[in-house]
Amino acid sequence: MRGRRTLWIAAPAVVLLVGLTAGCAQDHGSAAPPAPSATPSGTADPGQGTVQDMQKKVDAAQSALTAADRDAAQADGDR
């Protein structure tokens, strides 16, 4: 009886281990080729584009926050 209980506990663990091993083993091989660069190679400072984009995002977030504050103040004034 005890042997059957051990089998019922060990069998799913063994199946899980085999499944994980088979699933992860297929990833071992040659590395994928590197992705092409997102920035053109002719620019003098490739970091400038990302700084400008981030500044636009910060400005947009600040504008949205200001609008939300204004809407909240109007909502409080309506009460």
ZIZIWO-V930030 format. One line per field, one symbol per residue. phi: phi as a letter, one per 30 degrees, with the letter a starting at -180 (. if undefined). psi: psi as a letter, one per 20 degrees, with the letter a starting at -180 (. if undefined). A space follows every 10 residues. Layout:
phi = ???
psi = ???
This chain:
phi = .ddddddddd dddddddddd ddddddddld ddddddddcd ddddbddddd dddddddddd dddddddddd ddddddddd
psi = ghhhghghhh ghgggggggg ghhhhiiobq qqqqqqqhqq iiqgniihgh ggghhghggg ghghgghggg hhhhhhhi.
